[in-house]
Amino acid sequence: MTITEATEQTEQIQQIQQIQQTTQEQQNQHDNGEQQVASVILYEYPLNERIRTYLRLEDLFQRINYFLESDSSYEHHAALAALFQICEICVRPDFKSDLISELERQKQALLEFENDPNISESALNDTIKEVEEIKKNIYNSNNRLGQHIKNNDWLMSICGRMNIPGGTCEFDLPNYHWWLSQDAKTRVKIFNDWLAPFAMLIKAFSTILRLLRGSGRCFDYTTEKSILKLNLGSLSLSNSQLAQIVVDKNIAAVPKISANKYFLNIRFVKTTLSELKPKNYDENNGEVPFKIILCQL
């Protein structure tokens, strides 16, 4: 990498981080009831199954954190539903080995930056050490992640009833109704005990996604007749794992993505709340200006 390329990539990453920070701040303002409206929407599209899983986990844990900030029993019920979904992901036989493999893959990718004069040696070494430590902690854990929830018969009885419409009414689960009637601080303390064994999992996928997002390269495009086809090979990004698309919120179009190792197909469709297969966006001759950030590590 030349000095010019390194400078351009640094500027791109700063631009990405600014977009992500602005979008997150605007989302937080929305969640807190503030009136400011976001000017752009950031869409994230995983380009392989592992990253898809980690994004789902990130979303579920964010929901739990949000719901537990409330004292409402309804919010805590929603948090428990999210916890059960996390367990369904984590107890798969191959989940732990896939997580270790991805951490090792990222570690090897980071090692390739050794002796690069444009990279801070101390920062790189700290990051490699962090990834290695997380990998060892995951490897040395005895049980499957989430197994402590599966081993709790009371929690599993609630999980089973959640699959039934209205199945968690007080006459179905009186013991659960009693728990939801306890003081909110008591419920949160118990919930945090259930969450504690997931701490190293949260750190693992959070680190993977942080490093991946930080590796992004930003491009500006405009679609023709709502469609754009990108040759990832020509951009030297054939191993991209995550695509982020930033669109002006005033444009009533939603991006749809399909991808393989060589090409990324982006199609913008009309926003709709009724049609299963919306039509292509056709306003302004189907021209949609947007930014795409391709993340590859």
PyMOL commands that set and color helices and strands:
alter all, ss='L'
color gray80, all
select helices_A, chain A and resi 3-31+49-68+73-90+95-111+121-140+147-150+153-162+174-180+184-214+283-286
alter helices_A, ss='H'
color red, helices_A
select strands_A, chain A and resi 40-46+217-222+227-231+242-248+253-259+263-270+289-295
alter strands_A, ss='S'
color yellow, strands_A
deselect
rebuild
show_as cartoon
